[in-house]
Amino acid sequence: MKHRLLLFTLFLALAGSRAMATVFTVTSNADTGPGTLRDALTKAAANGTVQQDVINFNLPGSVTIALFTQLPEVTSNLIIDGSTQPTAKLGKSDARVYIIPDISYTFPGTKAAALLMTEVTNVEIYGLCIKGYSSKLTNFNGNLLFTAISAYDCSNITIGAPDKGNVFCDNIYGIYCGTNSLTDSKNNDNINIQSNFIGYDESGTNVVELGYALDITADNSLVGGSALKERNYFATAIALNGIDNRFINNSLSLDVNGQDNRGGASILLHFQGSNTQVTDNDFCATTFQFVSVNGFTFIRNKQSSIQGNSGMSLFKCNNALIGNNNINDGNIFSNDGGAFYAVESTNITIAKNSISCNTTPYLISSGTAIPNINVLVNSAAEFSGTASPGAAVYIYNDNTDCSVCNPVQYLTTITADAAGNWKFTGDLHNKKMVANATLNNSSSEYTQPVISTSAADYIKVNPTCFKNNGSITLQNLKNVIGVDWFNEQDQLVQSGGPKLEGVGVGTYYAKCYNGNCFAKSIPVTLTSSNPGVDDSGLQKVNASCDAANGSISNLKLINTNGTTPPLRWTNEAGEVIRNTLDIDGLPGGTYTLTIDPDGCAVPYHVTLLNQELVLDPPVISSFQLCGPGETIIPVSNPVATSTYRLYDSETSTTPLDEEPNGKFKVNVTANRSYYISRFSNACESTRTKVDVSVGLSNLNIANVITPNNDGVNDYWQIAGMENYPAATVKIFNRYGKNIFNSIGYSHPFNGTYNGKPLPTGSYYYIINLSSGCGLLSGSLSIIR
């Protein structure tokens, strides 16, 4: 008994030692062998995953690990800590060790990453600079995910921390977190990413981007953090999908010195899922995109004063809070073409943000339950209007010198009364007032005046005959109380509404006002436009063969102020021949169109030629019939635009028949001749003689076909068979099996039976021409 107890105790001791945490130190920067990173990952996996193991670094020389093949997958409960390397940090980063694939790097399977993990938990990665997983590799395969780090169905993964951040650049993906199988219901969980440079190199200033910085599908995850040292610096696109994710205090398109080194390009941040927080981020040249997000908070995000195209778009989102009633939670957007854009989204609250120098601070497309707001008075003492009853009206002043009014400085909130009226009074003579309304967690657009820049919204009528009868009408104006029109010398021409009337040649623009706010239209130039003809699409058909078969069509009238003026066509003799724009039935000659609106006659001339067309005579072969009766005389390759005439003699004046397809049915009782011509556009060719003889004779029948699809002799052609539409054709193999039957011969034999090629050999045919002709028979060889 004591012996057994001793053995059991020894077993437990050995098992416990296998589960103890172990530190593996990387001392070699080789790809394989003792002391390498590959060796450490292999030993950590063999040590089990019950206790947390640590991989530290103590490279004696170069701190660059060059890999030739994929490393073993990272296992659970493992810390990989490049910050333990006892050498200086790389650049301005926290990284101390490089991991770079050799140009000949190879990899198995469908995943290619420096560090790859599948269905593991509790992994931490620090202090590494991973670069070069890109298409520059010799064995790059566009179907693979080339990443610095990949995680599939993992949980509790930490990548970077204060003073222990990583650098991921020059990779197609920085960090990728996805599902291991398209059919499972697993997801990554609790992925924490802090203190990293992604898209920037180790200097924190050079942009070396390829694809996505992050492409993460995970829940309960954190990117960034509240402390300054937890901030990530991103220079390329991000996708964050899942539930209860937080994106906090990151730097977007801004390097460690607060500069934009991306050459004016912008990066895309794509969010999808629910309960997403995007807070306290600094950005420049960044587009935030929320797609089908249910519930998200976007507060305290700040755009740099550096010029850059930034904004936010929402598509099919709901229950969003952008800014807050706490003014300190507002976002700052400035200096670009538009801040917020919502499509098919509901319950979007936008409150107390500071938006400056944006042409469109908020634009809604296909939203629902959006409260109304209108400004009726915007004077030096009063700012008032109407809104949905009970709506909270947020009032702002634009205290910048930008040319457009934006909600820059929040002033106060007023609730619209039961009738929908709201009013704000005070000394407003030097203020540029803007408002929007919020009701039931849904916010309206802002009330600054908006003028479309689309040419389709500028309806202009050029003056005609040098009169002051031109006009310009603006369409699709928003929040406009008054309009002033100016000429190119900035002189006031007209005040009032959106239509400028009674003006002549010149360039004009409009200022559309709402108090001290105005929007300026694009300049519109009116030209002196006498009535005339646009002949860019003119279609004219010259007369031919001395016939009245010419025409003039597809002209367009221009500069007629939308009316149809009096028209008249005259011939060379001055005779009026038509009063419509299109005319036909004309012989050759010169014709004049006169347009005469407002006593301002303008002539337009068109000349039609009289063309003598030389038509090629038709091609028809003479042939022999077995006996008297009806037959078809066919024209070879008839021209679709011509007709054909059949004559009894070479000098007959009246045709026996006229057919567009060139096929004439005749009853032949004895040997005779016919004459056929081609007719088009009143012109007729010379006549072709066709001799038809009646009697019995053998047809010239080929005895070999080579159906190899080379376009030569692929079919059994029987000359003259078209003259015997009731004939029967039968083909037999050498065993007497009937392999082809045809009444008439519209589909020539091609050497197949039931759609399959027949073998090379001899076959036999019987042709019954009917019409009093005897049977024709013989052999046919197929050669392949």
C-alpha positions in Angstrom: 0.0 0.0 0.0 2.8 2.4 0.9 4.5 1.6 -2.4 1.3 2.5 -4.4 0.8 5.7 -2.4 4.4 6.8 -3.2 3.9 6.1 -6.9 0.7 8.1 -6.9 2.3 11.0 -5.1 5.2 11.0 -7.6 2.7 11.0 -10.5 1.0 14.1 -9.1 4.3 15.8 -8.6 5.3 15.1 -12.2 1.9 16.2 -13.5 2.1 19.5 -11.5 5.5 20.2 -12.9 4.1 19.9 -16.4 1.5 22.6 -15.6 3.9 25.1 -14.1 4.4 28.4 -15.8 7.7 28.5 -17.8 9.7 31.3 -19.3 11.2 30.6 -22.7 13.9 33.0 -23.9 14.6 33.7 -27.6 18.3 34.0 -28.0 18.7 33.3 -31.8 17.3 35.3 -34.7 17.5 32.3 -37.0 14.4 30.8 -38.5 14.8 27.4 -36.9 16.9 25.7 -34.2 17.5 26.0 -30.4 16.7 29.4 -28.9 14.6 30.6 -31.9 11.1 32.0 -31.7 9.9 28.9 -33.5 11.5 26.7 -30.9 10.0 28.8 -28.1 6.5 28.5 -29.6 6.9 24.8 -30.0 8.1 24.3 -26.4 5.3 26.5 -25.0 2.7 24.4 -26.9 4.3 21.2 -25.5 4.2 22.6 -22.0 0.4 22.7 -22.0 -2.0 25.5 -21.6 -3.1 25.3 -17.9 -0.6 27.8 -16.7 0.5 31.0 -18.5 3.9 30.6 -20.2 6.1 33.6 -21.2 8.3 34.0 -24.3 11.0 36.7 -23.6 13.8 37.9 -25.9 17.5 38.3 -25.3 19.0 38.4 -28.8 22.7 39.1 -28.6 23.2 40.7 -32.0 20.6 41.7 -34.6 17.1 42.1 -33.4 15.6 41.1 -36.7 14.0 37.6 -36.9 13.8 36.6 -40.6 11.2 33.9 -41.2 11.2 31.5 -44.2 8.1 29.5 -43.3 4.9 29.9 -41.2 5.6 29.8 -37.4 3.7 27.3 -35.3 0.3 28.6 -34.1 0.2 30.5 -30.8 -1.4 28.4 -28.0 -3.5 29.5 -25.0 -2.2 31.2 -21.9 0.9 32.6 -23.5 2.7 36.0 -23.3 5.0 36.9 -26.2 6.9 40.0 -24.9 9.3 41.7 -27.3 9.7 44.5 -24.8 12.0 42.3 -22.7 14.7 42.6 -25.4 17.5 44.5 -23.5 18.2 46.9 -26.4 16.8 50.3 -27.4 13.3 50.8 -28.6 12.8 51.0 -32.3 12.3 54.6 -33.3 9.5 56.3 -31.3 7.7 53.0 -30.8 7.8 50.6 -27.9 8.8 47.7 -30.1 12.3 46.2 -29.7 12.2 43.1 -32.0 11.6 42.9 -35.8 9.7 39.9 -37.3 10.0 40.1 -41.1 9.3 37.3 -43.7 12.1 36.5 -46.1 11.2 37.3 -49.7 11.0 33.5 -50.4 8.6 33.0 -47.4 6.3 30.0 -47.8 3.2 29.0 -45.9 0.8 26.1 -45.7 -3.0 26.2 -45.9 -5.1 29.3 -46.4 -3.8 31.5 -43.6 -0.5 33.5 -43.7 0.5 35.5 -40.6 3.5 36.2 -38.5 1.5 35.1 -35.4 -1.5 32.9 -36.0 -4.0 31.6 -33.3 -7.1 29.6 -33.6 -9.7 29.0 -30.8 -7.2 30.0 -28.0 -7.6 32.2 -25.0 -5.5 34.5 -22.8 -2.7 35.5 -25.2 -0.7 38.8 -24.9 1.6 40.1 -27.6 4.0 43.1 -26.8 7.0 44.9 -28.2 7.1 43.5 -31.8 7.6 45.2 -35.1 6.0 43.0 -37.8 6.3 44.1 -41.4 6.5 42.7 -44.9 3.5 40.4 -45.1 2.5 41.7 -48.5 2.3 41.0 -52.2 6.1 41.6 -52.5 6.7 38.0 -51.3 7.6 35.6 -54.1 4.9 33.1 -53.0 2.2 35.6 -52.5 -1.3 34.2 -53.2 -4.1 36.7 -53.5 -6.5 34.2 -51.9 -4.7 34.3 -48.6 -5.0 36.7 -45.7 -1.5 38.2 -45.3 -1.4 39.6 -41.7 0.8 40.5 -38.9 -1.5 38.9 -36.4 -4.6 36.7 -37.1 -7.0 35.3 -34.5 -9.9 33.0 -35.3 -12.6 32.3 -32.6 -10.3 33.5 -29.8 -11.0 35.2 -26.5 -9.1 37.4 -24.1 -6.4 38.5 -26.6 -4.3 41.6 -25.7 -2.1 43.2 -28.4 0.0 46.0 -27.0 -0.1 47.9 -23.7 1.4 51.2 -22.4 5.2 51.1 -22.9 4.8 47.7 -24.6 3.1 48.6 -27.9 3.7 46.9 -31.3 4.3 48.2 -34.8 2.5 46.6 -37.8 3.2 48.2 -41.2 3.7 47.1 -44.8 1.2 44.3 -44.3 -2.0 43.6 -46.2 -3.7 43.4 -42.8 -2.3 44.6 -39.5 -4.6 42.6 -37.2 -7.3 40.2 -38.5 -9.9 38.6 -36.2 -12.4 36.3 -37.9 -14.3 33.1 -37.6 -12.6 29.8 -38.1 -15.6 28.3 -40.0 -18.4 30.0 -41.9 -20.8 27.4 -40.4 -20.1 27.8 -36.7 -21.6 30.4 -34.4 -18.4 31.3 -32.5 -17.0 34.7 -32.5 -13.9 36.4 -31.1 -14.4 38.0 -27.6 -12.6 40.5 -25.5 -9.9 41.6 -28.0 -7.9 44.5 -26.5 -5.6 46.5 -28.8 -3.6 49.4 -27.2 -0.4 51.5 -27.7 0.4 50.3 -31.3 1.5 51.9 -34.5 -0.5 50.4 -37.4 0.2 51.7 -40.9 3.0 53.9 -39.5 6.5 52.5 -39.2 8.6 52.5 -36.1 9.3 56.2 -36.4 5.6 56.9 -35.9 5.6 59.3 -38.9 6.2 57.4 -42.1 3.1 55.9 -43.6 3.7 52.4 -44.9 0.2 51.1 -45.5 -1.2 48.4 -47.8 -4.7 47.4 -46.7 -6.6 47.3 -43.4 -5.0 48.3 -40.1 -7.7 46.3 -38.4 -10.4 43.9 -39.7 -12.0 42.6 -36.6 -15.2 40.6 -36.0 -15.5 40.4 -32.2 -17.6 41.2 -29.2 -16.8 43.0 -25.9 -13.5 44.4 -27.4 -11.5 47.5 -26.8 -9.4 49.5 -29.3 -7.4 52.2 -27.5 -8.1 53.3 -24.0 -8.7 56.3 -21.8 -5.0 56.9 -20.9 -2.8 58.7 -23.4 -0.3 55.9 -23.5 -3.1 53.5 -24.5 -3.7 55.3 -27.8 -3.1 53.6 -31.1 -1.9 55.4 -34.1 -3.7 54.4 -37.3 -2.7 55.3 -40.9 -5.0 53.0 -42.8 -8.5 51.5 -42.9 -10.3 49.9 -40.0 -13.3 47.5 -39.8 -14.8 46.7 -36.4 -17.9 44.4 -36.3 -19.7 43.0 -33.4 -21.5 43.7 -30.1 -20.4 46.0 -27.2 -17.2 47.1 -28.8 -15.3 50.3 -27.8 -13.1 52.5 -30.0 -11.5 55.0 -27.6 -8.8 57.7 -27.7 -7.1 56.7 -31.0 -5.2 58.9 -33.4 -6.5 58.6 -37.0 -4.4 59.9 -39.9 -2.4 61.8 -37.4 1.1 60.6 -36.7 2.9 60.9 -33.3 3.7 64.5 -34.1 0.1 65.3 -34.9 0.7 65.6 -38.6 -1.1 64.1 -41.6 1.5 62.4 -43.8 -0.9 60.6 -46.1 -0.8 63.1 -48.9 -4.4 64.2 -48.6 -6.0 60.7 -48.8 -8.5 59.7 -46.2 -8.9 56.5 -44.3 -12.2 54.6 -43.8 -13.5 53.4 -40.4 -16.3 50.9 -40.9 -18.5 49.9 -37.9 -21.2 47.2 -37.9 -23.1 45.5 -35.1 -24.6 47.0 -32.0 -23.8 49.0 -28.8 -20.7 50.5 -30.3 -18.8 53.3 -28.5 -16.6 55.7 -30.5 -15.2 58.3 -28.2 -12.3 60.7 -27.6 -10.5 60.0 -30.9 -8.4 62.6 -32.6 -8.6 62.5 -36.4 -7.8 64.1 -39.7 -8.7 62.9 -43.3 -11.0 60.2 -41.8 -14.4 58.9 -42.9 -16.5 57.2 -40.2 -19.0 54.7 -41.7 -21.7 53.0 -39.6 -23.7 50.3 -41.4 -26.7 48.6 -39.8 -25.5 49.5 -36.3 -28.1 49.3 -33.6 -27.2 51.6 -30.8 -23.9 53.6 -30.9 -22.4 56.5 -29.1 -20.1 59.0 -30.9 -18.9 61.7 -28.5 -15.8 63.8 -27.8 -14.2 63.0 -31.1 -12.1 65.9 -32.5 -11.0 66.7 -35.9 -7.5 68.3 -36.2 -7.3 71.9 -37.6 -5.2 70.4 -40.4 -7.2 70.4 -43.7 -8.6 67.0 -44.5 -11.7 65.3 -45.9 -13.5 63.9 -42.9 -17.0 63.0 -42.2 -19.5 60.4 -41.0 -22.0 58.4 -42.9 -24.8 56.2 -41.5 -26.7 53.6 -43.5 -29.7 51.7 -42.0 -28.6 52.6 -38.4 -30.8 53.4 -35.4 -30.6 54.6 -31.9 -27.4 56.7 -32.3 -26.2 59.5 -30.1 -23.8 61.9 -31.8 -22.8 64.5 -29.3 -24.8 64.9 -26.1 -26.7 67.4 -24.0 -23.6 67.7 -22.0 -21.7 70.2 -24.1 -18.4 68.7 -23.1 -19.4 65.5 -25.0 -19.8 67.3 -28.3 -17.7 66.3 -31.4 -15.7 68.7 -33.5 -15.7 68.6 -37.3 -14.2 71.3 -39.5 -12.9 72.3 -42.8 -14.4 69.9 -45.3 -17.4 69.2 -47.6 -19.8 67.7 -45.0 -19.9 66.4 -41.5 -22.8 63.9 -41.1 -24.8 62.0 -43.7 -27.7 59.6 -42.8 -29.5 57.2 -45.1 -32.5 55.1 -44.1 -31.6 55.6 -40.4 -33.9 56.3 -37.4 -33.6 57.8 -34.0 -30.4 59.6 -34.7 -29.7 62.4 -32.1 -27.2 65.1 -33.0 -26.7 67.5 -30.2 -24.2 70.2 -29.2 -21.5 69.4 -31.6 -19.2 72.1 -33.0 -19.1 71.9 -36.8 -17.3 74.6 -38.8 -16.6 75.4 -42.4 -18.7 72.5 -43.7 -20.9 73.0 -46.7 -23.4 70.5 -45.4 -23.1 69.9 -41.6 -25.9 67.2 -41.7 -27.7 65.7 -44.6 -30.6 63.2 -44.3 -31.6 60.9 -47.1 -34.7 58.6 -46.7 -34.9 59.0 -42.9 -38.0 58.5 -40.8 -39.8 60.5 -38.2 -37.5 63.5 -38.7 -38.9 66.6 -36.9 -39.6 69.8 -39.0 -37.9 73.1 -38.5 -38.2 76.3 -40.4 -36.8 79.8 -39.9 -39.3 82.6 -40.5 -37.4 85.5 -39.0 -33.6 86.0 -38.7 -33.0 89.6 -37.8 -30.7 91.6 -35.6 -33.1 91.2 -32.7 -35.0 88.0 -33.3 -34.4 84.4 -34.5 -37.6 82.5 -34.7 -39.7 80.0 -36.7 -41.7 76.9 -36.5 -40.9 73.3 -35.7 -42.7 70.0 -34.8 -44.6 70.8 -31.6 -42.6 69.9 -28.5 -39.3 69.6 -30.4 -36.2 70.8 -28.7 -34.7 73.5 -30.9 -30.9 73.8 -30.5 -29.6 77.2 -31.3 -26.0 78.0 -32.4 -23.9 80.9 -33.5 -21.2 80.6 -36.2 -18.5 82.8 -34.8 -16.0 81.9 -37.5 -15.2 83.8 -40.7 -16.0 80.9 -42.9 -18.2 81.6 -46.0 -20.9 79.2 -44.9 -22.8 79.1 -41.6 -22.4 76.1 -39.3 -23.5 75.1 -35.8 -20.1 76.2 -34.3 -21.0 77.7 -30.9 -23.9 76.3 -28.9 -26.1 79.1 -27.3 -29.3 77.6 -25.9 -32.1 75.1 -26.3 -35.8 76.2 -26.8 -38.8 74.0 -26.8 -41.3 74.6 -29.6 -44.8 75.2 -28.1 -48.0 73.3 -28.9 -48.5 75.3 -32.1 -44.9 74.6 -33.1 -43.6 78.2 -32.6 -40.2 79.0 -31.2 -38.4 82.3 -30.7 -35.0 83.5 -29.5 -34.4 87.2 -29.0 -31.4 89.4 -28.1 -28.7 91.4 -29.7 -28.1 89.3 -32.8 -26.9 91.9 -35.3 -23.4 90.4 -35.6 -24.3 86.8 -35.1 -24.8 84.1 -37.8 -27.7 82.0 -36.3 -28.2 78.3 -37.1 -30.6 75.8 -35.5 -31.8 72.3 -35.7 -34.6 70.3 -33.9 -34.7 67.1 -32.0 -37.9 65.1 -31.1 -38.2 61.6 -29.8 -34.4 61.1 -30.2 -34.4 62.1 -33.8 -32.7 65.2 -35.1 -33.4 67.4 -38.1 -30.9 68.9 -40.5 -29.6 72.4 -39.7 -31.1 75.6 -41.0 -28.2 77.3 -42.8 -29.2 78.2 -46.4 -28.3 75.6 -49.0 -28.0 76.1 -52.8 -27.6 73.1 -55.1 -24.4 73.0 -57.1 -25.9 70.7 -59.7 -26.3 72.2 -63.1 -29.7 70.6 -63.4 -31.0 73.0 -60.6 -30.0 76.1 -62.6 -32.7 76.7 -65.2 -31.5 79.3 -67.6 -33.2 80.9 -70.6 -30.7 82.8 -72.8 -31.9 86.1 -74.2 -32.9 86.1 -77.9 -32.6 88.6 -80.6 -30.4 90.8 -78.3 -33.3 91.6 -76.1 -33.5 91.6 -72.2 -35.7 88.5 -72.2 -33.3 86.0 -70.5 -33.9 84.5 -67.0 -32.3 82.2 -64.4 -34.3 80.1 -61.9 -32.8 78.3 -58.9 -34.3 75.0 -57.8 -34.1 72.9 -54.6 -33.2 75.7 -52.3 -33.3 75.0 -48.5 -33.7 77.4 -45.6 -33.7 80.5 -47.8 -35.6 83.7 -46.8 -34.4 86.1 -49.4 -32.4 86.1 -52.6 -30.2 88.9 -54.1 -28.9 88.6 -57.7 -25.6 90.2 -58.8 -23.8 90.6 -62.0 -20.1 89.9 -62.6 -19.2 93.4 -61.4 -20.8 92.4 -58.1 -23.6 95.0 -58.7 -27.0 94.2 -57.3 -29.4 93.5 -60.2 -32.5 92.2 -58.5 -33.8 91.3 -55.0 -36.6 89.0 -54.1 -37.2 85.4 -55.1 -35.2 82.6 -56.7 -35.9 83.7 -60.3 -33.9 86.4 -62.1 -36.0 87.8 -64.9 -35.7 90.3 -67.8 -31.9 90.3 -68.2 -29.7 90.3 -71.2 -26.2 88.9 -72.0 -23.9 88.5 -68.9 -22.8 86.4 -66.0 -24.9 86.4 -62.8 -24.8 84.8 -59.4 -27.2 84.7 -56.4 -26.8 85.2 -52.7 -29.5 83.3 -50.7 -29.9 84.7 -47.2 -31.1 83.5 -43.9 -30.2 86.4 -41.6 -26.5 87.0 -41.6 -26.0 83.6 -43.2 -25.9 83.2 -46.9 -25.0 80.7 -49.6 -23.6 81.8 -52.9 -24.6 80.1 -56.1 -22.2 79.1 -58.9 -21.9 81.8 -61.6 -24.3 81.4 -64.5 -23.6 82.9 -67.9 -26.3 84.0 -70.3 -25.3 84.3 -74.0 -26.9 86.2 -76.8 -28.8 83.4 -78.5 -30.5 84.2 -81.8 -32.8 81.4 -82.8 -31.0 78.8 -84.7 -30.6 75.1 -85.6 -28.6 72.4 -83.9 -27.6 70.2 -86.8 -25.3 67.9 -84.8 -27.8 65.0 -85.4 -28.8 66.0 -89.0 -29.8 63.1 -91.2 -30.1 63.9 -94.8 -30.8 61.5 -97.7 -29.7 62.7 -101.1 -32.1 62.2 -104.0 -31.1 59.4 -106.4 -31.7 58.6 -110.1 -33.7 61.8 -110.8 -36.4 60.8 -108.3 -38.0 62.9 -105.5 -36.8 60.6 -102.8 -34.5 62.8 -100.7 -35.2 63.9 -97.1 -34.0 66.2 -94.3 -34.6 65.2 -90.7 -33.4 65.2 -87.0 -32.7 68.9 -86.9 -33.3 70.7 -83.5 -34.3 74.3 -82.8 -32.2 76.2 -80.3 -32.6 79.5 -78.5 -36.3 79.8 -78.9 -37.2 80.2 -75.2 -39.1 76.9 -75.2 -41.6 77.9 -77.9 -42.1 76.7 -81.4 -41.6 79.7 -83.8 -43.0 79.9 -87.3 -41.1 77.7 -89.7 -40.9 77.5 -93.5 -38.9 75.6 -96.1 -38.4 77.1 -99.5 -36.8 75.6 -102.6 -34.3 77.3 -105.0 -37.2 79.1 -106.7 -38.3 80.7 -103.4 -41.5 78.5 -103.3 -42.7 77.5 -99.8 -42.8 73.7 -99.8 -43.3 72.8 -96.1 -43.8 74.3 -92.6 -42.5 71.4 -90.6 -39.0 70.7 -89.3 -38.6 67.3 -91.0 -39.3 67.1 -94.8 -39.1 64.3 -97.3 -40.1 63.6 -101.0 -37.4 66.0 -102.2 -35.5 66.0 -105.5 -31.9 67.2 -105.6 -31.4 70.9 -104.9 -30.8 73.5 -102.1 -33.5 74.1 -99.5 -33.7 77.0 -97.0 -35.3 76.7 -93.5 -36.3 80.1 -92.1 -37.0 80.5 -88.3 -38.9 83.7 -87.5 -39.6 84.3 -83.8 -40.1 87.9 -82.6 -39.3 89.2 -86.0 -35.7 87.8 -85.9 -35.5 85.7 -89.0 -32.6 83.3 -89.3 -32.1 81.2 -92.5 -30.5 77.7 -92.6 -29.5 76.0 -95.8 -29.3 72.3 -96.7 -28.2 71.0 -100.2 -29.3 67.5 -101.4 -27.5 65.9 -104.3 -29.0 63.9 -107.1 -27.0 60.7 -107.1 -26.8 58.2 -109.9 -26.4 55.0 -108.0 -24.7 52.1 -109.9 -26.1 48.9 -108.5 -24.4 45.5 -109.0 -26.6 43.2 -111.0 -27.9 40.2 -109.1 -26.1 36.8 -109.3 -28.3 33.9 -110.3 -27.3 30.5 -111.7 -29.0 28.8 -114.7 -30.4 25.4 -113.9 -32.2 22.4 -115.3 -35.5 20.8 -114.1 -36.4 17.1 -114.3 -39.7 18.0 -115.8 -42.2 20.8 -116.4 -43.9 22.5 -113.4 -43.4 25.1 -110.7 -39.9 26.0 -109.4 -38.1 28.7 -107.5 -35.6 31.1 -109.1 -33.4 32.4 -106.2 -31.0 35.4 -106.2 -27.7 34.5 -104.6 -27.0 36.6 -101.4 -29.8 39.2 -101.9 -29.2 42.7 -100.3 -31.7 43.4 -97.6 -32.2 47.0 -98.6 -33.0 46.2 -102.2 -35.9 44.6 -104.0 -35.6 42.4 -107.1 -37.6 42.4 -110.4 -38.4 39.5 -112.7 -38.8 40.3 -116.4 -40.0 38.2 -119.4 -37.3 39.6 -121.7 -34.3 41.8 -121.7 -36.3 44.8 -123.0 -39.6 44.3 -121.1 -40.8 47.5 -119.5 -43.1 45.9 -116.9 -41.8 43.3 -114.5 -43.6 39.9 -114.1 -42.9 40.0 -110.3 -41.1 42.1 -107.7 -39.8 40.4 -104.5 -37.7 41.8 -101.6 -36.0 38.5 -100.9 -35.1 37.7 -104.5 -37.0 34.5 -104.7 -39.4 34.1 -107.7 -41.9 31.3 -108.1 -42.4 30.4 -111.8 -44.2 27.7 -113.8 -41.9 26.4 -116.5 -43.3 24.2 -119.3 -40.3 24.3 -121.7 -36.8 25.6 -122.0 -36.7 29.3 -121.6 -34.9 32.4 -120.2 -35.8 35.0 -117.5 -34.2 38.4 -116.7 -33.8 39.7 -113.1 -32.6 43.1 -111.9 -31.9 44.7 -108.6 -33.9 47.9 -107.6 -33.1 50.4 -104.8 -33.8 54.1 -104.2 -35.3 54.6 -107.7 -32.3 53.1 -109.3 -32.2 49.8 -111.2 -29.3 47.6 -112.2 -28.7 45.8 -115.5 -30.6 42.5 -115.9 -29.1 39.1 -115.3 -30.2 36.3 -117.7 -31.3 33.0 -116.2 -31.7 30.0 -118.4 -34.1 27.3 -117.2 -34.0 24.0 -119.1 -36.6 21.2 -118.6 -35.4 17.6 -118.8 -33.9 14.7 -116.9 -30.1 14.7 -115.8 -27.9 13.6 -113.0 -27.1 16.2 -110.3 -23.5 16.9 -109.6 -23.3 15.2 -106.3 -20.1 15.2 -104.1 -19.1 11.8 -102.8 -16.8 12.9 -99.9 -17.1 15.2 -96.8 -14.6 16.0 -94.1 -16.6 17.3 -91.1 -13.6 18.6 -89.0 -15.0 22.1 -88.5 -12.3 23.8 -90.6 -15.0 25.5 -92.7 -14.2 23.5 -95.8 -16.3 20.5 -97.0 -17.9 20.1 -93.5 -21.3 19.5 -94.9 -22.6 17.4 -97.9 -23.6 20.1 -100.4 -25.9 19.0 -103.2 -25.9 21.6 -105.9 -29.4 22.5 -107.2 -31.3 20.8 -104.5 -33.0 24.1 -103.6 -35.0 23.6 -106.8 -36.6 20.4 -105.4 -38.3 21.4 -102.2 -40.4 18.1 -102.2 -37.4 15.8 -102.7 -36.5 13.2 -100.1 -32.9 12.4 -99.1 -31.9 9.2 -97.2 -28.5 8.1 -96.1 -27.6 4.5 -94.8 -24.6 3.0 -93.2 -23.1 -0.2 -94.6 -25.4 -2.3 -92.4 -28.4 -0.7 -94.0 -29.4 1.5 -91.0 -31.0 4.7 -92.0 -29.0 7.5 -90.4 -30.3 10.6 -92.1 -33.8 11.6 -93.5 -34.8 14.9 -95.0 -37.7 16.3 -97.0 -36.1 19.1 -99.0 -32.6 19.8 -98.0 -32.6 23.0 -95.9 -30.3 21.4 -93.3 -27.3 19.7 -95.1 -25.9 16.4 -93.7 -22.9 17.1 -91.4 -21.6 13.6 -90.6 -23.5 13.1 -87.3 -26.2 10.9 -86.1 -28.3 11.8 -83.0 -25.8 14.6 -82.4 -22.7 12.4 -82.3 -20.0 12.2 -85.0 -20.2 9.2 -87.3 -17.0 7.2 -87.8 -14.9 7.4 -91.0 -16.2 5.1 -93.7 -18.5 4.6 -96.6 -22.2 5.4 -96.5 -25.0 5.2 -99.2 -27.6 7.6 -100.3 -30.9 7.5 -102.2 -32.4 10.8 -103.5 -36.0 11.0 -104.8 -36.4 14.3 -106.6 -40.1 13.7 -107.4 -41.3 16.1 -110.2 -41.0 13.2 -112.6 -37.3 12.6 -111.9 -36.0 9.1 -111.2 -34.1 8.0 -108.1 -30.5 9.0 -107.6 -28.2 6.8 -105.6 -24.5 6.4 -104.8 -21.9 6.3 -102.1 -20.7 9.0 -99.7 -17.4 8.8 -97.8 -16.8 10.4 -94.4 -13.1 11.3 -93.8 -12.1 12.8 -90.5 
